[in-house]
Amino acid sequence: MREEKLGRLNTTDIKIDDLYYLHYKYYHRDLFDAFEKYALGNLLDIGCGNKPYENKLQHKISKYIGVDIIQSSDNKVDYLCPANKIPLENSLFETVISTQTIEHVEDHQGLVNEAYRLLKPNGIFIVSGPMYWPLHEEPYDFFRFTKHGFKYILEKAGFEIVEIKSNGGKWSVAGQAFLHALLPSVYNIKGLKGIFLRKSFQLFGGIKGVNTFFQKIDDEINDNSNTMNYVVVAKKTQ
């Protein structure tokens, strides 16, 4: 049974001293760019949670409907339903989004098929999901996607790919993975080893220092052979 009122993202203000800054810096950059370029009209959010991007979209769209499998911590979900069985009529929306949800859906192809069904002809689907991330919301964490995997499942549903963006490169992945490995376990290591590791982390500048260092390298070395996440824009051509 999925946990009701599960905490969900409800802000887009992620500071450089945040544990997940490296993820959100590049993910939000590409996601918000897609919103600005493509979002319009009536919008459906599959896996909406607390609708953290509603304010970013208000000036672009006319209506915002959110569906999710459980009610969010801020009671933002309009329809409670599975992502592959949404109780709405065909061709209602100009835009469908689904952000960081698809990895939690057992029938991920069903989610994509529903997005296609619910879009009007020439409608836009903006979907995002991780390639790197630790297990979370277990046991409802099923998949990780490469850009080729996203292309396959979207084209299988009938979509035409507009763009696929890697959200950060291998150095942002290295920095985020380092922080995931270090925290909070570094504070549980006893003895001189624990003291040394904690002092070294502090001297490096803590979370902010790690984020600053790996962001700088990632911005200077453009290598997306390993990435944290993808934002994909696809079009319903019929």
Accessible surface in RSA format (square Angstrom, percent):
REM  Atomic radii and reference values for relative SASA: ProtOr
REM  Chains: A
REM  Algorithm: Lee & Richards
REM  Probe-radius: 1.40
REM  Slices: 20
REM RES _ NUM      All-atoms   Total-Side   Main-Chain    Non-polar    All polar
REM                ABS   REL    ABS   REL    ABS   REL    ABS   REL    ABS   REL
RES MET A   1   215.28 111.5 150.54  99.6  64.74 154.1 126.47 107.5  88.81 117.7
RES ARG A   2    49.20  20.7  42.51  21.7   6.69  15.9  16.30  22.3  32.90  19.9
RES GLU A   3   115.31  66.2 102.15  77.3  13.17  31.4  44.43  85.9  70.88  57.9
RES GLU A   4   102.31  58.7  89.94  68.0  12.36  29.4  53.13 102.8  49.18  40.2
RES LYS A   5   101.98  49.8  88.61  54.4  13.37  31.8  76.76  69.1  25.22  26.9
RES LEU A   6    41.11  22.9  39.72  28.4   1.39   3.5  40.86  28.7   0.25   0.7
RES GLY A   7    56.40  69.6   0.00   N/A  56.40  69.6  33.14  91.0  23.26  52.1
RES ARG A   8    58.54  24.6  42.12  21.5  16.42  39.1  27.32  37.3  31.22  18.9
RES LEU A   9    50.99  28.4  34.43  24.6  16.56  41.6  41.67  29.3   9.32  25.1
RES ASN A  10    92.21  63.6  64.69  62.5  27.51  66.2  10.13  24.4  82.08  79.3
RES THR A  11    60.48  43.0  54.61  55.4   5.87  14.0  46.81  62.9  13.67  20.7
RES THR A  12    42.58  30.3  24.27  24.6  18.31  43.6   2.79   3.7  39.79  60.2
RES ASP A  13    89.87  63.0  71.90  71.6  17.97  42.5  31.81  74.9  58.06  57.9
RES ILE A  14    32.60  18.5  13.82  10.3  18.78  45.3  14.44  10.4  18.15  49.3
RES LYS A  15   123.46  60.2 118.83  72.9   4.63  11.0  78.91  71.0  44.55  47.4
RES ILE A  16    50.75  28.9  47.10  35.1   3.66   8.8  47.10  33.9   3.66   9.9
RES ASP A  17    87.24  61.1  75.39  75.0  11.85  28.0  19.25  45.3  67.99  67.8
RES ASP A  18    50.31  35.2  43.24  43.0   7.07  16.7   9.69  22.8  40.62  40.5
RES LEU A  19    44.31  24.7  40.45  28.9   3.85   9.7  40.45  28.4   3.85  10.4
RES TYR A  20    83.19  38.8  83.19  47.3   0.00   0.0  46.70  35.1  36.50  45.0
RES TYR A  21    30.00  14.0  30.00  17.1   0.00   0.0  13.84  10.4  16.16  19.9
RES LEU A  22     0.00   0.0   0.00   0.0   0.00   0.0   0.00   0.0   0.00   0.0
RES HIS A  23    11.62   6.4  10.86   7.5   0.77   2.0   4.39   4.5   7.24   8.4
RES TYR A  24    37.60  17.6  36.81  20.9   0.79   2.1   9.68   7.3  27.93  34.4
RES LYS A  25    66.85  32.6  50.99  31.3  15.86  37.8  20.24  18.2  46.61  49.6
RES TYR A  26     3.73   1.7   3.73   2.1   0.00   0.0   3.73   2.8   0.00   0.0
RES TYR A  27     0.79   0.4   0.79   0.4   0.00   0.0   0.60   0.5   0.19   0.2
RES HIS A  28    12.80   7.0  12.78   8.9   0.02   0.0   8.95   9.2   3.85   4.5
RES ARG A  29   125.78  52.8 109.92  56.0  15.87  37.8  72.73  99.4  53.05  32.2
RES ASP A  30     7.50   5.3   7.34   7.3   0.16   0.4   0.00   0.0   7.50   7.5
RES LEU A  31     0.03   0.0   0.03   0.0   0.00   0.0   0.03   0.0   0.00   0.0
RES PHE A  32    38.62  19.3  38.10  23.6   0.52   1.4  38.50  23.3   0.12   0.3
RES ASP A  33    49.43  34.6  43.43  43.2   6.01  14.2  17.56  41.3  31.87  31.8
RES ALA A  34     0.08   0.1   0.06   0.1   0.02   0.0   0.06   0.1   0.02   0.1
RES PHE A  35     1.65   0.8   1.65   1.0   0.00   0.0   1.65   1.0   0.00   0.0
RES GLU A  36    87.58  50.3  78.69  59.5   8.89  21.2  41.15  79.6  46.43  37.9
RES LYS A  37   107.45  52.4  73.70  45.2  33.76  80.4  55.77  50.2  51.69  55.1
RES TYR A  38    47.97  22.4  41.25  23.5   6.72  17.5  32.57  24.5  15.40  19.0
RES ALA A  39     2.75   2.5   0.00   0.0   2.75   6.3   0.00   0.0   2.75   7.3
RES LEU A  40    90.69  50.5  90.69  64.9   0.00   0.0  90.69  63.7   0.00   0.0
RES GLY A  41    20.77  25.6   0.00   N/A  20.77  25.6  15.65  42.9   5.12  11.5
RES ASN A  42    44.72  30.8  44.40  42.9   0.32   0.8   1.34   3.2  43.38  41.9
RES LEU A  43     0.09   0.1   0.00   0.0   0.09   0.2   0.00   0.0   0.09   0.3
RES LEU A  44     0.00   0.0   0.00   0.0   0.00   0.0   0.00   0.0   0.00   0.0
RES ASP A  45     1.77   1.2   1.77   1.8   0.00   0.0   0.00   0.0   1.77   1.8
RES ILE A  46     0.39   0.2   0.39   0.3   0.00   0.0   0.39   0.3   0.00   0.0
RES GLY A  47    14.83  18.3   0.00   N/A  14.83  18.3   3.68  10.1  11.15  25.0
RES CYS A  48     3.96   3.0   0.00   0.0   3.96   9.3   0.65   1.7   3.30   3.6
RES GLY A  49     4.02   5.0   0.00   N/A   4.02   5.0   4.02  11.0   0.00   0.0
RES ASN A  50     4.35   3.0   0.06   0.1   4.29  10.3   0.06   0.2   4.29   4.1
RES LYS A  51    20.01   9.8  14.01   8.6   6.00  14.3   0.60   0.5  19.41  20.7
RES PRO A  52    26.25  19.1  11.83  10.8  14.42  52.4  15.94  13.2  10.30  64.0
RES TYR A  53     5.13   2.4   5.13   2.9   0.00   0.0   2.22   1.7   2.91   3.6
RES GLU A  54    42.66  24.5  42.66  32.3   0.00   0.0   7.45  14.4  35.21  28.7
RES ASN A  55   122.04  84.2 105.18 101.6  16.86  40.6  28.45  68.5  93.59  90.5
RES LYS A  56    85.49  41.7  80.17  49.2   5.32  12.7  32.51  29.3  52.98  56.4
RES LEU A  57     0.00   0.0   0.00   0.0   0.00   0.0   0.00   0.0   0.00   0.0
RES GLN A  58   110.91  62.0  94.38  69.0  16.53  39.4  31.44  66.9  79.46  60.3
RES HIS A  59   126.87  69.3  85.74  59.6  41.13 105.2  86.11  88.7  40.76  47.4
RES LYS A  60    62.76  30.6  45.00  27.6  17.76  42.3  13.54  12.2  49.22  52.4
RES ILE A  61    24.54  14.0   5.26   3.9  19.28  46.5   7.85   5.6  16.69  45.3
RES SER A  62    90.95  76.9  50.51  67.4  40.44  93.2  52.37 111.5  38.59  54.1
RES LYS A  63   116.20  56.7 109.23  67.0   6.96  16.6  60.09  54.1  56.11  59.8
RES TYR A  64    24.86  11.6   8.73   5.0  16.13  42.0   8.63   6.5  16.23  20.0
RES ILE A  65    27.94  15.9  27.94  20.8   0.00   0.0  27.94  20.1   0.00   0.0
RES GLY A  66     0.00   0.0   0.00   N/A   0.00   0.0   0.00   0.0   0.00   0.0
RES VAL A  67     1.22   0.8   1.22   1.1   0.00   0.0   1.22   1.1   0.00   0.0
RES ASP A  68    14.19   9.9  10.74  10.7   3.45   8.2   3.45   8.1  10.74  10.7
RES ILE A  69    70.78  40.3  54.82  40.8  15.96  38.5  54.82  39.5  15.96  43.3
RES ILE A  70    11.60   6.6  10.63   7.9   0.97   2.3  11.00   7.9   0.60   1.6
RES GLN A  71    32.79  18.3  32.79  24.0   0.00   0.0  10.87  23.1  21.92  16.6
RES SER A  72     2.50   2.1   0.41   0.5   2.10   4.8   2.50   5.3   0.00   0.0
RES SER A  73    43.13  36.4  22.17  29.6  20.96  48.3  18.91  40.3  24.22  33.9
RES ASP A  74    65.26  45.7  45.15  44.9  20.10  47.5  15.42  36.3  49.83  49.7
RES ASN A  75    93.02  64.1  69.92  67.6  23.09  55.6  23.76  57.2  69.25  66.9
RES LYS A  76    81.89  39.9  75.98  46.6   5.90  14.1  37.39  33.7  44.50  47.4
RES VAL A  77    13.37   8.8   0.00   0.0  13.37  32.2   0.05   0.0  13.32  36.1
RES ASP A  78    72.52  50.8  39.81  39.6  32.71  77.3  12.29  28.9  60.23  60.1
RES TYR A  79    87.44  40.8  84.25  47.9   3.20   8.3  47.87  36.0  39.57  48.8
RES LEU A  80   101.11  56.3  70.15  50.2  30.96  77.8  70.54  49.5  30.57  82.3
RES CYS A  81    10.91   8.3   4.71   5.2   6.21  14.6   9.35  23.7   1.56   1.7
RES PRO A  82    59.23  43.2  58.19  53.0   1.03   3.8  59.23  48.9   0.00   0.0
RES ALA A  83    15.89  14.6   8.00  12.4   7.89  17.9   9.69  13.6   6.20  16.4
RES ASN A  84    59.89  41.3  41.22  39.8  18.67  44.9   2.49   6.0  57.40  55.5
RES LYS A  85   155.90  76.1 150.16  92.1   5.74  13.7  95.70  86.1  60.20  64.1
RES ILE A  86     6.55   3.7   0.00   0.0   6.55  15.8   0.21   0.2   6.33  17.2
RES PRO A  87    87.45  63.7  54.19  49.4  33.26 120.9  70.88  58.5  16.57 103.0
RES LEU A  88    31.62  17.6  19.30  13.8  12.32  31.0  25.38  17.8   6.24  16.8
RES GLU A  89   133.81  76.8 126.12  95.4   7.69  18.3  51.97 100.5  81.85  66.8
RES ASN A  90    92.65  63.9  78.87  76.2  13.79  33.2  17.92  43.1  74.73  72.2
RES SER A  91    45.20  38.2  35.28  47.1   9.92  22.9  19.58  41.7  25.62  35.9
RES LEU A  92    64.97  36.2  60.07  43.0   4.90  12.3  60.77  42.7   4.20  11.3
RES PHE A  93     9.10   4.6   9.10   5.6   0.00   0.0   9.10   5.5   0.00   0.0
RES GLU A  94    41.70  23.9  41.31  31.3   0.40   0.9  22.13  42.8  19.57  16.0
RES THR A  95     0.00   0.0   0.00   0.0   0.00   0.0   0.00   0.0   0.00   0.0
RES VAL A  96     0.00   0.0   0.00   0.0   0.00   0.0   0.00   0.0   0.00   0.0
RES ILE A  97     0.00   0.0   0.00   0.0   0.00   0.0   0.00   0.0   0.00   0.0
RES SER A  98     0.03   0.0   0.00   0.0   0.02   0.0   0.00   0.0   0.03   0.0
RES THR A  99    16.38  11.6  10.56  10.7   5.81  13.9   0.00   0.0  16.38  24.8
RES GLN A 100    47.98  26.8  36.45  26.6  11.54  27.5  29.62  63.1  18.36  13.9
RES THR A 101    20.16  14.3  18.66  18.9   1.50   3.6  15.67  21.1   4.49   6.8
RES ILE A 102     0.21   0.1   0.21   0.2   0.00   0.0   0.21   0.1   0.00   0.0
RES GLU A 103     3.07   1.8   3.07   2.3   0.00   0.0   0.00   0.0   3.07   2.5
RES HIS A 104    19.43  10.6  18.51  12.9   0.92   2.4  15.49  16.0   3.94   4.6
RES VAL A 105    17.96  11.8  17.18  15.6   0.78   1.9  17.96  15.6   0.00   0.0
RES GLU A 106   100.15  57.5  85.63  64.8  14.52  34.6  44.37  85.8  55.78  45.5
RES ASP A 107    62.68  43.9  55.88  55.6   6.80  16.1  26.98  63.5  35.70  35.6
RES HIS A 108    38.67  21.1  38.36  26.7   0.31   0.8  22.68  23.4  15.99  18.6
RES GLN A 109    28.64  16.0  28.15  20.6   0.49   1.2  25.93  55.2   2.71   2.1
RES GLY A 110     9.00  11.1   0.00   N/A   9.00  11.1   8.36  22.9   0.64   1.4
RES LEU A 111     0.00   0.0   0.00   0.0   0.00   0.0   0.00   0.0   0.00   0.0
RES VAL A 112     0.51   0.3   0.51   0.5   0.00   0.0   0.51   0.4   0.00   0.0
RES ASN A 113    67.58  46.6  62.66  60.5   4.93  11.9  24.83  59.8  42.75  41.3
RES GLU A 114    18.40  10.6  18.40  13.9   0.00   0.0   2.72   5.3  15.69  12.8
RES ALA A 115     0.00   0.0   0.00   0.0   0.00   0.0   0.00   0.0   0.00   0.0
RES TYR A 116    42.31  19.8  42.31  24.1   0.00   0.0  33.86  25.4   8.44  10.4
RES ARG A 117    68.60  28.8  61.77  31.5   6.83  16.3  51.51  70.4  17.09  10.4
RES LEU A 118     0.00   0.0   0.00   0.0   0.00   0.0   0.00   0.0   0.00   0.0
RES LEU A 119     0.00   0.0   0.00   0.0   0.00   0.0   0.00   0.0   0.00   0.0
RES LYS A 120    71.88  35.1  71.88  44.1   0.00   0.0  38.05  34.3  33.83  36.0
RES PRO A 121    81.30  59.3  67.82  61.8  13.48  49.0  67.82  56.0  13.48  83.8
RES ASN A 122    93.03  64.2  79.72  77.0  13.30  32.0  19.81  47.7  73.22  70.8
RES GLY A 123     4.00   4.9   0.00   N/A   4.00   4.9   4.00  11.0   0.00   0.0
RES ILE A 124    15.56   8.9  15.56  11.6   0.00   0.0  15.56  11.2   0.00   0.0
RES PHE A 125     0.00   0.0   0.00   0.0   0.00   0.0   0.00   0.0   0.00   0.0
RES ILE A 126     0.00   0.0   0.00   0.0   0.00   0.0   0.00   0.0   0.00   0.0
RES VAL A 127     0.67   0.4   0.58   0.5   0.09   0.2   0.67   0.6   0.00   0.0
RES SER A 128     0.02   0.0   0.00   0.0   0.02   0.1   0.00   0.0   0.02   0.0
RES GLY A 129     0.00   0.0   0.00   N/A   0.00   0.0   0.00   0.0   0.00   0.0
RES PRO A 130     3.59   2.6   3.59   3.3   0.00   0.0   3.59   3.0   0.00   0.0
RES MET A 131    49.52  25.6  36.51  24.2  13.01  31.0  34.06  29.0  15.46  20.5
RES TYR A 132    50.27  23.5  47.11  26.8   3.16   8.2  46.07  34.6   4.20   5.2
RES TRP A 133    50.98  20.5  38.49  18.6  12.49  29.3  19.17  10.2  31.81  51.6
RES PRO A 134    50.73  37.0  39.27  35.8  11.46  41.7  50.71  41.9   0.02   0.1
RES LEU A 135   120.09  66.9  96.96  69.4  23.13  58.1  96.96  68.1  23.13  62.2
RES HIS A 136    46.27  25.3  40.47  28.1   5.80  14.8  40.79  42.0   5.48   6.4
RES GLU A 137    70.33  40.4  45.76  34.6  24.56  58.5  31.09  60.1  39.23  32.0
RES GLU A 138   115.24  66.2  85.62  64.8  29.62  70.5  23.71  45.9  91.54  74.7
RES PRO A 139   100.43  73.2  85.93  78.3  14.50  52.7  91.38  75.4   9.04  56.2
RES TYR A 140    48.17  22.5  48.17  27.4   0.00   0.0  32.11  24.1  16.06  19.8
RES ASP A 141    18.14  12.7   0.78   0.8  17.36  41.1   0.65   1.5  17.49  17.4
RES PHE A 142    77.06  38.6  46.39  28.7  30.67  79.8  52.19  31.6  24.86  71.2
RES PHE A 143    69.32  34.7  62.90  39.0   6.42  16.7  68.80  41.7   0.53   1.5
RES ARG A 144    78.97  33.2  49.01  25.0  29.96  71.3  42.05  57.5  36.92  22.4
RES PHE A 145    12.56   6.3  10.63   6.6   1.93   5.0  12.49   7.6   0.07   0.2
RES THR A 146    66.12  47.0  64.24  65.1   1.88   4.5  56.58  76.0   9.54  14.4
RES LYS A 147    94.09  45.9  93.68  57.5   0.41   1.0  36.09  32.5  58.00  61.8
RES HIS A 148   125.39  68.5 119.52  83.1   5.87  15.0  85.11  87.7  40.28  46.9
RES GLY A 149    25.29  31.2   0.00   N/A  25.29  31.2  24.44  67.1   0.85   1.9
RES PHE A 150     0.42   0.2   0.42   0.3   0.00   0.0   0.42   0.3   0.00   0.0
RES LYS A 151    90.95  44.4  90.95  55.8   0.00   0.0  56.93  51.2  34.02  36.2
RES TYR A 152   138.06  64.5 132.35  75.3   5.71  14.9 103.97  78.1  34.09  42.0
RES ILE A 153     9.58   5.5   9.58   7.1   0.00   0.0   9.58   6.9   0.00   0.0
RES LEU A 154     0.00   0.0   0.00   0.0   0.00   0.0   0.00   0.0   0.00   0.0
RES GLU A 155    76.82  44.1  61.36  46.4  15.46  36.8  22.57  43.7  54.25  44.3
RES LYS A 156   132.87  64.8  95.04  58.3  37.83  90.1  64.91  58.4  67.95  72.4
RES ALA A 157    19.69  18.1   0.32   0.5  19.37  44.1   6.24   8.8  13.45  35.6
RES GLY A 158    33.70  41.6   0.00   N/A  33.70  41.6  24.44  67.1   9.26  20.7
RES PHE A 159     7.27   3.6   0.00   0.0   7.27  18.9   0.02   0.0   7.24  20.7
RES GLU A 160    94.69  54.4  89.92  68.0   4.78  11.4  33.42  64.6  61.27  50.0
RES ILE A 161    39.50  22.5  18.74  14.0  20.76  50.0  18.74  13.5  20.76  56.3
RES VAL A 162    57.80  38.0  27.61  25.0  30.20  72.8  31.69  27.5  26.11  70.8
RES GLU A 163    31.77  18.2  25.38  19.2   6.38  15.2  21.17  40.9  10.60   8.7
RES ILE A 164    49.80  28.3  20.12  15.0  29.68  71.5  20.12  14.5  29.68  80.6
RES LYS A 165    61.93  30.2  59.01  36.2   2.92   7.0  41.95  37.8  19.99  21.3
RES SER A 166    23.29  19.7  11.35  15.1  11.95  27.5   0.53   1.1  22.76  31.9
RES ASN A 167     0.39   0.3   0.30   0.3   0.09   0.2   0.30   0.7   0.09   0.1
RES GLY A 168     4.15   5.1   0.00   N/A   4.15   5.1   3.63  10.0   0.52   1.2
RES GLY A 169     2.27   2.8   0.00   N/A   2.27   2.8   1.53   4.2   0.73   1.6
RES LYS A 170    82.78  40.4  78.44  48.1   4.34  10.3  31.01  27.9  51.77  55.1
RES TRP A 171    80.48  32.3  80.36  38.9   0.12   0.3  79.56  42.4   0.92   1.5
RES SER A 172     0.00   0.0   0.00   0.0   0.00   0.0   0.00   0.0   0.00   0.0
RES VAL A 173    10.52   6.9  10.52   9.5   0.00   0.0  10.52   9.1   0.00   0.0
RES ALA A 174    40.75  37.5  29.24  45.1  11.52  26.2  37.17  52.3   3.58   9.5
RES GLY A 175     0.00   0.0   0.00   N/A   0.00   0.0   0.00   0.0   0.00   0.0
RES GLN A 176     0.04   0.0   0.04   0.0   0.00   0.0   0.00   0.0   0.04   0.0
RES ALA A 177    35.14  32.3  31.12  48.0   4.02   9.1  31.60  44.5   3.55   9.4
RES PHE A 178    89.12  44.6  82.84  51.3   6.28  16.3  88.42  53.6   0.70   2.0
RES LEU A 179     0.06   0.0   0.02   0.0   0.04   0.1   0.02   0.0   0.04   0.1
RES HIS A 180    41.22  22.5  23.53  16.4  17.69  45.2  22.67  23.4  18.55  21.6
RES ALA A 181    77.08  70.9  50.15  77.4  26.94  61.3  61.99  87.3  15.09  40.0
RES LEU A 182    25.97  14.5  22.78  16.3   3.19   8.0  25.97  18.2   0.00   0.0
RES LEU A 183    25.36  14.1  15.41  11.0   9.94  25.0  15.47  10.9   9.89  26.6
RES PRO A 184    99.85  72.8  99.53  90.7   0.32   1.2  99.77  82.4   0.07   0.5
RES SER A 185    51.80  43.8  50.51  67.4   1.30   3.0  42.91  91.4   8.89  12.5
RES VAL A 186     1.40   0.9   0.50   0.5   0.90   2.2   1.40   1.2   0.00   0.0
RES TYR A 187   122.04  57.0  98.23  55.9  23.81  62.0  73.03  54.9  49.01  60.4
RES ASN A 188   107.46  74.1  87.58  84.6  19.88  47.9  32.29  77.7  75.17  72.7
RES ILE A 189    58.54  33.3  51.97  38.7   6.57  15.8  56.62  40.8   1.92   5.2
RES LYS A 190   180.60  88.1 160.76  98.6  19.84  47.2 115.54 104.0  65.06  69.3
RES GLY A 191    48.26  59.5   0.00   N/A  48.26  59.5  38.44 105.5   9.82  22.0
RES LEU A 192   152.23  84.8 144.28 103.2   7.95  20.0 144.54 101.5   7.69  20.7
RES LYS A 193   144.28  70.4 134.10  82.3  10.18  24.2  82.80  74.5  61.47  65.5
RES GLY A 194     0.00   0.0   0.00   N/A   0.00   0.0   0.00   0.0   0.00   0.0
RES ILE A 195    86.51  49.2  85.29  63.5   1.22   2.9  86.49  62.3   0.02   0.0
RES PHE A 196   137.65  68.9 133.24  82.5   4.41  11.5 137.45  83.3   0.20   0.6
RES LEU A 197    58.00  32.3  56.20  40.2   1.80   4.5  56.20  39.5   1.80   4.8
RES ARG A 198    54.25  22.8  53.12  27.1   1.13   2.7  17.63  24.1  36.62  22.2
RES LYS A 199   120.93  59.0 120.67  74.0   0.26   0.6  69.28  62.4  51.65  55.0
RES SER A 200    44.02  37.2  36.75  49.0   7.27  16.7  30.45  64.8  13.57  19.0
RES PHE A 201    15.50   7.8  10.20   6.3   5.30  13.8  14.99   9.1   0.51   1.5
RES GLN A 202   108.49  60.7  89.96  65.7  18.52  44.1  37.36  79.5  71.13  53.9
RES LEU A 203   159.41  88.8 125.85  90.0  33.55  84.3 129.61  91.0  29.80  80.2
RES PHE A 204    97.88  49.0  78.71  48.8  19.18  49.9  85.37  51.8  12.52  35.8
RES GLY A 205    40.90  50.4   0.00   N/A  40.90  50.4  29.40  80.7  11.49  25.7
RES GLY A 206    15.84  19.5   0.00   N/A  15.84  19.5  15.35  42.1   0.49   1.1
RES ILE A 207    44.20  25.2  39.23  29.2   4.96  12.0  39.23  28.3   4.96  13.5
RES LYS A 208   117.26  57.2 115.29  70.7   1.98   4.7  58.01  52.2  59.25  63.1
RES GLY A 209    15.81  19.5   0.00   N/A  15.81  19.5  12.77  35.1   3.04   6.8
RES VAL A 210     0.24   0.2   0.24   0.2   0.00   0.0   0.24   0.2   0.00   0.0
RES ASN A 211     0.00   0.0   0.00   0.0   0.00   0.0   0.00   0.0   0.00   0.0
RES THR A 212    63.51  45.2  63.08  63.9   0.44   1.0  59.07  79.3   4.44   6.7
RES PHE A 213    93.93  47.0  88.49  54.8   5.44  14.2  93.65  56.8   0.28   0.8
RES PHE A 214    26.77  13.4  26.77  16.6   0.00   0.0  26.77  16.2   0.00   0.0
RES GLN A 215    35.96  20.1  35.96  26.3   0.00   0.0   0.00   0.0  35.96  27.3
RES LYS A 216   126.95  61.9 122.79  75.3   4.16   9.9  87.68  78.9  39.26  41.8
RES ILE A 217    33.59  19.1  33.02  24.6   0.57   1.4  33.59  24.2   0.00   0.0
RES ASP A 218    11.17   7.8   5.37   5.3   5.79  13.7   0.00   0.0  11.17  11.1
RES ASP A 219    83.84  58.7  48.65  48.4  35.18  83.2  30.17  71.0  53.66  53.5
RES GLU A 220   120.85  69.4  84.85  64.2  36.00  85.7  40.16  77.7  80.69  65.9
RES ILE A 221    82.98  47.2  78.46  58.5   4.52  10.9  81.74  58.9   1.24   3.4
RES ASN A 222   134.70  92.9 100.35  97.0  34.35  82.7  34.30  82.5 100.40  97.0
RES ASP A 223    40.61  28.4  35.13  35.0   5.48  13.0  13.18  31.0  27.43  27.4
RES ASN A 224    66.53  45.9  51.16  49.4  15.38  37.0  14.25  34.3  52.29  50.5
RES SER A 225    94.61  79.9  54.29  72.5  40.32  92.9  54.92 116.9  39.69  55.6
RES ASN A 226    60.52  41.7  60.52  58.5   0.00   0.0  15.37  37.0  45.15  43.6
RES THR A 227     0.03   0.0   0.03   0.0   0.00   0.0   0.03   0.0   0.00   0.0
RES MET A 228     0.85   0.4   0.53   0.3   0.32   0.8   0.53   0.4   0.32   0.4
RES ASN A 229     0.18   0.1   0.18   0.2   0.00   0.0   0.12   0.3   0.06   0.1
RES TYR A 230     9.17   4.3   9.17   5.2   0.00   0.0   0.15   0.1   9.02  11.1
RES VAL A 231     1.61   1.1   1.27   1.1   0.34   0.8   1.27   1.1   0.34   0.9
RES VAL A 232     0.00   0.0   0.00   0.0   0.00   0.0   0.00   0.0   0.00   0.0
RES VAL A 233     0.12   0.1   0.12   0.1   0.00   0.0   0.12   0.1   0.00   0.0
RES ALA A 234     0.00   0.0   0.00   0.0   0.00   0.0   0.00   0.0   0.00   0.0
RES LYS A 235    69.01  33.7  69.01  42.3   0.00   0.0  15.47  13.9  53.54  57.0
RES LYS A 236    17.91   8.7  17.91  11.0   0.00   0.0   7.15   6.4  10.75  11.5
RES THR A 237    62.42  44.4  38.88  39.4  23.55  56.1  25.69  34.5  36.73  55.5
RES GLN A 238   147.32  82.4 127.49  93.2  19.83  47.2  53.61 114.1  93.71  71.1
END  Absolute sums over single chains surface
CHAIN  1 A    11711.0       9536.8       2174.3       6763.2       4947.8
END  Absolute sums over all chains
TOTAL         11711.0       9536.8       2174.3       6763.2       4947.8
